[in-house]
Amino acid sequence: MSVTELLRLALSRLRTSRLRAALTMLGVIIGVASVVALVSVGQGTTTNITDRLSELGTNLLTISPTTMSSDGSTSLSLEDAEAIAELSSVAGVAPEVETNQTVTAGDESTDTGIVGTTPAYPDVRAFEVWQGTFLTDVAVDRGLRVAVLGASTAEDLGLDGDDLGSEISIGGIPFTLIGILQPKGGSGFADPDDLVLVPVATVQKYFVGGDSVRSIGVSVAADADMDATNAEITALLRERHELAATDDDDFSVFDQTQLLEAASSISATLTLLLGGIASISLVVGGIGIMNIMLVSVRERTREIGIRKAIGARRRDILAQFLVEALTLSLLGGLIGILLGLAVSAAIGQFAGWGFTFDPVTVLAAVLSSLAVGVVFGVWPARQAARLDPISALRYE
């Protein structure tokens, strides 16, 4: 019996029992849809994390103090940042001093982070100016009260390019708005666009006191120089801080590449876990197919006897029932793939990372559907093929 004939018989049988076939496929549909949706969500999350980390800066190293004194001072200083900038492999250095203040413009106000920094900040942290200008060397050297707003902060305050040169209040102190940054995207606690940038000396003078900095961002010229630059910075700061060979570092150098690799590894593991959990429903759907096929064998015992009596071989009967099981699982799988893609697209749109389509996931879902049909269809098919034709003809 040809494959075409077997497929025709299978579809004919499914048409005669539409409700039973639909209910049988439901388990496979849910299983495949769950696998596709959850794996797509996991991949979308991984892409989103990777993009967000890449937006933090190019070849970024972040230097942070390991301790902080009771008055808020740290072991890092502007002089440390200037010394690091002299290294040949360093493309840019941006010291940062952070605090939180209320920012007011007219009748609008918002609480946000105030970052004191230098003109190198946009290059180190991968920002671009949308309107106006960024902080200049003169503004930083003189500690001028000028401010550059992140896109979200500007929106919260109802400010745009027409408001450049106007006065805003930061912690009750007047500042002149000189620029607004291009939006990078983000929301909630980790929104990179919700900040105000001012000269580092201004923040030290009016808000935090002291002359130390909370962190230093370093942009390395080439990706291949990341490890070497990390080692150079560590040696330089240990020398500047007069640390003995047995002393622990009073700072830490954090490599963004390490964070990216760790985040990608965690996301991949999470995606695999979600796919594994969703696969359980596929097994349940397969058990449903096996159950229905066993019932079908019992109901069609006489039909099997007649087929054998007129010359059907064991392999013909085996192939007939196996193709029926495969057809059920494959149709359920295809419907499940469409449903899963629709769900993942909806979740991606809601979460903000868009629709992530991976042909490998779809192919894996199709193969999983076929595997379910084979694994759970073989036993009922064997049961049908092994029926004795005489006993089958006598069966009522």
Backbone torsions as a table, in degrees:
resi	resn	phi	psi	omega
1	MET	NA	130.5	-176.0
2	SER	-74.9	162.1	178.8
3	VAL	-63.2	-38.2	179.7
4	THR	-61.6	-42.6	179.0
5	GLU	-66.6	-40.7	178.1
6	LEU	-62.6	-41.5	179.5
7	LEU	-66.7	-38.8	178.2
8	ARG	-62.7	-44.1	178.5
9	LEU	-62.6	-40.4	-179.5
10	ALA	-63.8	-46.1	179.8
11	LEU	-65.7	-37.3	177.3
12	SER	-62.1	-42.3	179.3
13	ARG	-65.0	-40.5	-179.8
14	LEU	-66.9	-34.3	179.2
15	ARG	-67.4	-31.4	-179.6
16	THR	-75.9	-17.3	179.1
17	SER	-132.0	63.5	-172.9
18	ARG	-62.8	-45.6	-177.2
19	LEU	-64.2	-45.2	179.3
20	ARG	-62.2	-43.0	-179.8
21	ALA	-63.5	-40.8	-179.4
22	ALA	-64.8	-44.0	-180.0
23	LEU	-66.9	-35.1	178.1
24	THR	-67.2	-41.9	179.8
25	MET	-70.5	-19.9	-174.3
26	LEU	-58.1	-41.1	179.3
27	GLY	-62.7	-41.1	178.2
28	VAL	-68.0	-40.4	179.3
29	ILE	-58.8	-48.6	-179.5
30	ILE	-64.0	-42.0	-179.1
31	GLY	-62.9	-49.7	-179.0
32	VAL	-66.2	-42.2	179.0
33	ALA	-60.7	-40.2	179.3
34	SER	-64.6	-44.9	-180.0
35	VAL	-61.4	-49.9	-177.6
36	VAL	-62.3	-46.6	-177.0
37	ALA	-64.8	-47.9	-176.6
38	LEU	-68.7	-40.0	177.3
39	VAL	-65.5	-41.0	178.2
40	SER	-64.2	-39.3	177.4
41	VAL	-64.1	-42.2	177.9
42	GLY	-61.9	-42.5	178.4
43	GLN	-66.9	-38.0	177.4
44	GLY	-64.7	-39.4	177.3
45	THR	-63.0	-43.6	178.6
46	THR	-60.6	-45.4	178.7
47	THR	-62.3	-41.2	-179.7
48	ASN	-63.9	-43.9	179.1
49	ILE	-63.5	-44.2	179.9
50	THR	-61.2	-43.9	179.6
51	ASP	-64.5	-42.2	-179.5
52	ARG	-63.5	-43.1	-179.7
53	LEU	-67.2	-37.0	178.3
54	SER	-65.0	-32.2	-179.7
55	GLU	-72.4	-15.8	179.6
56	LEU	-67.5	-23.8	179.8
57	GLY	153.6	162.8	-178.7
58	THR	-93.9	129.0	178.7
59	ASN	47.4	54.6	-169.7
60	LEU	-90.2	133.5	167.7
61	LEU	-116.3	135.2	178.5
62	THR	-118.1	123.0	-179.1
63	ILE	-102.9	125.8	-178.4
64	SER	-129.4	149.5	176.0
65	PRO	-75.2	147.6	178.2
66	THR	-86.7	-18.9	179.0
67	THR	-136.0	160.7	177.9
68	MET	-141.1	132.4	-178.3
69	SER	-74.8	170.4	-177.3
70	SER	-62.4	-27.4	179.8
71	ASP	-89.3	5.3	176.4
72	GLY	90.7	-1.8	179.9
73	SER	-78.3	155.0	-178.1
74	THR	-127.0	178.0	-179.9
75	SER	-82.5	-5.9	-178.4
76	LEU	-97.9	144.9	-177.8
77	SER	-137.7	169.5	175.9
78	LEU	-62.7	-33.3	178.1
79	GLU	-64.3	-35.4	175.1
80	ASP	-61.0	-44.0	-179.8
81	ALA	-63.7	-41.2	179.1
82	GLU	-65.2	-36.9	178.3
83	ALA	-67.9	-40.1	179.0
84	ILE	-64.3	-36.9	-178.8
85	ALA	-63.3	-20.0	179.9
86	GLU	-77.8	-13.6	179.9
87	LEU	-66.3	138.9	-174.5
88	SER	-67.0	-28.5	-176.9
89	SER	-87.2	-0.2	-177.1
90	VAL	-96.1	127.5	180.0
91	ALA	-90.3	-28.3	-178.8
92	GLY	-167.5	151.8	179.8
93	VAL	-135.8	133.0	179.9
94	ALA	-133.5	99.9	173.5
95	PRO	-68.5	150.5	-176.5
96	GLU	-137.1	136.2	171.8
97	VAL	-124.8	124.8	-172.1
98	GLU	-118.8	146.0	173.1
99	THR	-155.2	170.3	177.1
100	ASN	-116.5	133.5	-179.3
101	GLN	-144.6	165.2	173.2
102	THR	-89.7	126.5	-179.7
103	VAL	-108.3	130.8	-176.3
104	THR	-125.9	137.0	174.3
105	ALA	-138.7	107.7	-176.2
106	GLY	65.2	-124.6	179.8
107	ASP	-92.4	-3.5	-177.3
108	GLU	-100.2	144.3	177.3
109	SER	-147.3	157.4	178.5
110	THR	-155.4	148.9	174.8
111	ASP	-95.2	125.2	-176.6
112	THR	-152.1	175.3	-179.7
113	GLY	-82.8	135.4	176.3
114	ILE	-106.9	121.9	-177.6
115	VAL	-113.7	117.6	173.2
116	GLY	-89.5	126.9	-174.2
117	THR	-152.9	-162.0	-175.1
118	THR	-126.9	174.4	-178.6
119	PRO	-61.3	-17.7	-178.3
120	ALA	-78.9	-6.8	-174.5
121	TYR	-55.2	-47.2	-178.4
122	PRO	-60.2	-37.1	179.8
123	ASP	-71.8	-39.8	-177.9
124	VAL	-71.3	-43.4	-175.5
125	ARG	-98.6	8.2	175.4
126	ALA	59.2	49.9	172.9
127	PHE	-106.8	157.6	173.9
128	GLU	-131.3	145.8	178.9
129	VAL	-83.1	128.9	179.6
130	TRP	-89.1	-48.7	179.9
131	GLN	-132.7	142.0	176.1
132	GLY	81.4	-147.1	-178.2
133	THR	-130.5	169.6	176.2
134	PHE	-98.5	-179.5	178.6
135	LEU	-61.6	140.3	179.7
136	THR	-107.2	165.8	177.6
137	ASP	-59.6	-38.1	179.6
138	VAL	-64.0	-44.3	-179.8
139	ALA	-62.6	-38.1	-179.3
140	VAL	-73.2	-44.4	-178.1
141	ASP	-63.2	-37.8	-177.1
142	ARG	-92.9	-5.3	-179.4
143	GLY	63.5	42.4	-178.1
144	LEU	-69.0	153.3	179.1
145	ARG	-91.2	76.2	176.5
146	VAL	-124.0	153.9	-174.6
147	ALA	-141.4	145.8	173.0
148	VAL	-119.1	128.1	-175.8
149	LEU	-98.3	143.2	168.3
150	GLY	-70.7	160.2	-174.5
151	ALA	-60.1	-43.1	-179.1
152	SER	-66.4	-41.0	179.3
153	THR	-63.8	-43.4	178.0
154	ALA	-60.5	-40.2	179.2
155	GLU	-66.4	-43.0	179.1
156	ASP	-60.6	-32.7	-178.4
157	LEU	-91.2	-2.9	179.9
158	GLY	70.0	34.0	-177.3
159	LEU	-109.4	148.9	175.3
160	ASP	-144.7	-165.7	-176.1
161	GLY	-60.0	-27.3	-179.5
162	ASP	-70.1	-15.1	-177.0
163	ASP	-95.9	3.5	178.5
164	LEU	-59.7	136.1	-177.3
165	GLY	92.9	-10.1	179.4
166	SER	-79.8	170.0	-177.3
167	GLU	-100.2	134.0	172.2
168	ILE	-123.2	162.3	-179.2
169	SER	-114.0	129.7	176.1
170	ILE	-120.0	112.3	-177.2
171	GLY	59.6	31.2	179.7
172	GLY	84.3	1.7	-178.6
173	ILE	-108.8	131.2	-177.5
174	PRO	-72.7	138.1	175.7
175	PHE	-132.5	154.9	176.8
176	THR	-99.1	127.7	178.5
177	LEU	-77.2	120.8	-178.8
178	ILE	-116.3	-11.5	-178.1
179	GLY	-167.9	159.0	175.5
180	ILE	-131.6	134.4	-176.0
181	LEU	-83.8	155.4	171.2
182	GLN	-66.4	140.4	176.7
183	PRO	-68.0	140.9	177.0
184	LYS	-104.1	-18.0	-178.9
185	GLY	96.1	141.7	-179.3
186	GLY	144.2	168.6	-179.2
187	SER	-156.4	165.4	173.6
188	GLY	68.6	-148.1	-173.4
189	PHE	-62.0	-32.7	-174.3
190	ALA	-98.9	21.0	-177.5
191	ASP	-67.5	112.8	-179.4
192	PRO	-73.7	-10.7	-178.7
193	ASP	-94.2	-2.0	-178.3
194	ASP	-99.9	83.4	-178.9
195	LEU	-163.9	164.3	174.0
196	VAL	-127.8	129.9	-179.2
197	LEU	-106.3	129.0	179.7
198	VAL	-136.9	165.6	177.4
199	PRO	-58.2	141.3	-175.1
200	VAL	-61.2	-39.8	-179.9
201	ALA	-65.0	-30.2	180.0
202	THR	-68.0	-43.2	177.5
203	VAL	-63.9	-42.9	178.8
204	GLN	-62.3	-37.4	-176.5
205	LYS	-74.7	-44.9	-170.4
206	TYR	-98.7	-22.6	-169.7
207	PHE	-122.4	-43.5	-171.9
208	VAL	-112.3	-23.7	-177.8
209	GLY	72.3	170.2	179.3
210	GLY	74.8	-179.6	-178.9
211	ASP	-127.3	13.0	178.0
212	SER	-88.4	167.1	177.3
213	VAL	-121.5	155.6	-176.8
214	ARG	-85.2	-27.1	178.9
215	SER	-162.2	163.1	177.1
216	ILE	-133.3	120.2	175.9
217	GLY	-91.4	133.7	-177.6
218	VAL	-126.8	125.1	175.5
219	SER	-99.9	119.9	-178.2
220	VAL	-87.1	139.3	-173.8
221	ALA	-61.9	-40.6	-177.1
222	ALA	-133.1	143.9	-179.5
223	ASP	-60.5	-33.8	-178.7
224	ALA	-68.6	-16.7	-177.2
225	ASP	-95.1	5.5	-174.3
226	MET	-58.5	-52.2	-177.0
227	ASP	-65.3	-42.8	-179.3
228	ALA	-64.9	-41.0	179.5
229	THR	-66.9	-39.0	176.3
230	ASN	-57.2	-46.0	179.8
231	ALA	-66.0	-39.4	179.3
232	GLU	-63.9	-43.6	-179.6
233	ILE	-64.1	-42.4	179.2
234	THR	-60.4	-46.4	179.9
235	ALA	-64.4	-41.7	-178.6
236	LEU	-63.3	-47.2	-177.2
237	LEU	-69.5	-35.6	176.5
238	ARG	-62.4	-39.5	178.8
239	GLU	-68.1	-44.1	-179.1
240	ARG	-65.8	-34.7	-179.1
241	HIS	-88.8	4.8	175.8
242	GLU	53.7	49.9	178.7
243	LEU	-89.9	134.8	176.8
244	ALA	-74.5	165.0	-177.9
245	ALA	-59.4	-30.0	-177.9
246	THR	-90.1	-7.3	-178.7
247	ASP	-79.5	144.4	173.8
248	ASP	-75.8	154.0	175.7
249	ASP	-62.6	139.5	173.4
250	ASP	-97.3	23.2	178.5
251	PHE	-152.2	166.3	174.6
252	SER	-134.2	141.5	178.1
253	VAL	-109.9	114.4	-175.4
254	PHE	-103.0	126.0	-178.5
255	ASP	-93.1	121.7	-179.8
256	GLN	-62.0	-31.8	179.8
257	THR	-61.6	-37.7	178.2
258	GLN	-64.4	-41.2	178.0
259	LEU	-63.5	-42.0	-179.7
260	LEU	-63.0	-43.7	178.9
261	GLU	-65.3	-42.1	179.9
262	ALA	-65.1	-43.9	179.9
263	ALA	-64.3	-41.4	179.3
264	SER	-64.6	-40.2	179.2
265	SER	-64.5	-44.1	179.5
266	ILE	-64.2	-43.8	-179.8
267	SER	-64.2	-39.5	178.6
268	ALA	-64.9	-40.9	177.8
269	THR	-64.2	-42.2	178.6
270	LEU	-63.1	-42.0	178.3
271	THR	-61.5	-43.2	178.6
272	LEU	-63.4	-41.2	179.0
273	LEU	-64.1	-44.8	179.2
274	LEU	-62.3	-42.0	178.2
275	GLY	-63.5	-39.3	178.3
276	GLY	-64.5	-42.9	178.6
277	ILE	-63.7	-44.1	179.9
278	ALA	-64.6	-29.1	-179.2
279	SER	-65.4	-22.2	178.1
280	ILE	-59.8	-40.0	179.2
281	SER	-66.2	-27.4	175.1
282	LEU	-65.7	-40.5	177.8
283	VAL	-62.5	-41.9	177.9
284	VAL	-60.6	-43.0	177.7
285	GLY	-62.7	-38.5	177.3
286	GLY	-63.5	-39.3	177.4
287	ILE	-63.5	-37.6	176.9
288	GLY	-62.5	-41.5	177.8
289	ILE	-62.7	-45.3	-179.5
290	MET	-61.6	-41.1	-179.5
291	ASN	-62.7	-47.2	-179.0
292	ILE	-65.9	-38.6	179.7
293	MET	-67.0	-36.1	175.8
294	LEU	-64.6	-41.6	176.7
295	VAL	-63.4	-40.2	-179.8
296	SER	-63.7	-39.7	177.8
297	VAL	-60.4	-44.3	-179.5
298	ARG	-65.0	-42.2	-179.0
299	GLU	-67.6	-28.8	-174.2
300	ARG	-107.6	25.1	-179.9
301	THR	-58.2	-44.7	-178.7
302	ARG	-65.3	-39.7	177.4
303	GLU	-60.3	-40.9	179.4
304	ILE	-64.0	-40.5	178.8
305	GLY	-62.3	-40.9	179.9
306	ILE	-65.5	-43.1	179.9
307	ARG	-61.5	-41.5	179.5
308	LYS	-68.5	-35.2	-178.6
309	ALA	-66.4	-28.9	-178.2
310	ILE	-98.3	11.9	170.2
311	GLY	116.7	0.3	179.4
312	ALA	-68.6	133.4	179.2
313	ARG	-88.4	169.5	178.8
314	ARG	-57.1	-43.5	-177.1
315	ARG	-66.5	-28.2	176.9
316	ASP	-67.3	-45.1	178.4
317	ILE	-65.0	-42.7	178.8
318	LEU	-59.2	-47.3	-179.0
319	ALA	-63.8	-38.2	-178.2
320	GLN	-61.1	-50.1	-177.7
321	PHE	-73.9	-32.1	178.6
322	LEU	-68.2	-40.1	177.6
323	VAL	-64.8	-36.0	176.6
324	GLU	-62.5	-44.6	179.2
325	ALA	-64.6	-41.8	178.7
326	LEU	-64.4	-38.9	179.3
327	THR	-64.0	-43.6	177.6
328	LEU	-59.0	-49.3	-175.9
329	SER	-69.4	-37.9	-178.4
330	LEU	-69.6	-43.2	176.4
331	LEU	-61.9	-43.9	176.7
332	GLY	-61.6	-38.9	179.5
333	GLY	-64.8	-43.2	-179.7
334	LEU	-64.3	-42.8	177.2
335	ILE	-64.3	-40.8	179.2
336	GLY	-63.0	-37.5	178.4
337	ILE	-62.6	-46.7	179.0
338	LEU	-61.5	-42.6	179.2
339	LEU	-65.8	-42.5	179.9
340	GLY	-63.5	-41.8	178.2
341	LEU	-64.3	-38.8	178.3
342	ALA	-64.4	-42.9	179.4
343	VAL	-65.5	-44.6	-179.4
344	SER	-64.9	-35.5	177.3
345	ALA	-65.4	-40.8	179.3
346	ALA	-65.5	-43.7	178.9
347	ILE	-64.9	-43.4	179.2
348	GLY	-61.9	-38.9	178.5
349	GLN	-66.7	-41.5	-179.8
350	PHE	-68.3	-40.7	-176.9
351	ALA	-78.6	-20.7	175.2
352	GLY	100.6	2.1	179.9
353	TRP	-101.8	3.1	176.0
354	GLY	78.0	-173.2	-177.1
355	PHE	-91.6	125.4	178.0
356	THR	-108.4	112.2	-179.9
357	PHE	-107.5	124.2	179.1
358	ASP	-123.0	110.0	179.9
359	PRO	-57.5	-30.3	179.6
360	VAL	-62.5	-40.6	178.8
361	THR	-63.1	-43.2	179.2
362	VAL	-63.9	-44.5	178.9
363	LEU	-62.2	-42.0	178.8
364	ALA	-63.4	-37.0	179.1
365	ALA	-66.4	-41.1	177.9
366	VAL	-63.3	-45.7	179.5
367	LEU	-64.2	-36.8	177.6
368	SER	-63.7	-40.8	178.1
369	SER	-61.8	-44.7	178.7
370	LEU	-64.6	-39.4	179.1
371	ALA	-62.8	-40.8	178.2
372	VAL	-61.8	-43.6	179.6
373	GLY	-62.5	-41.5	-179.5
374	VAL	-69.4	-51.4	-174.8
375	VAL	-61.8	-45.1	-175.4
376	PHE	-94.3	-1.8	177.6
377	GLY	-103.1	-15.6	-177.0
378	VAL	-65.2	-47.3	-175.8
379	TRP	-62.1	-50.5	176.0
380	PRO	-58.3	-38.2	179.8
381	ALA	-65.2	-40.2	177.4
382	ARG	-65.0	-39.6	177.9
383	GLN	-59.6	-42.5	179.9
384	ALA	-67.6	-42.5	-177.0
385	ALA	-66.7	-27.9	-175.3
386	ARG	-89.9	0.3	179.1
387	LEU	-64.9	138.0	175.6
388	ASP	-75.2	127.6	-175.7
389	PRO	-61.2	-36.2	-179.6
390	ILE	-65.8	-47.1	179.8
391	SER	-65.6	-35.8	-178.7
392	ALA	-67.0	-38.1	179.3
393	LEU	-68.4	-28.2	-179.8
394	ARG	-84.2	-11.9	-174.4
395	TYR	-68.6	134.3	178.6
396	GLU	-107.3	NA	NA
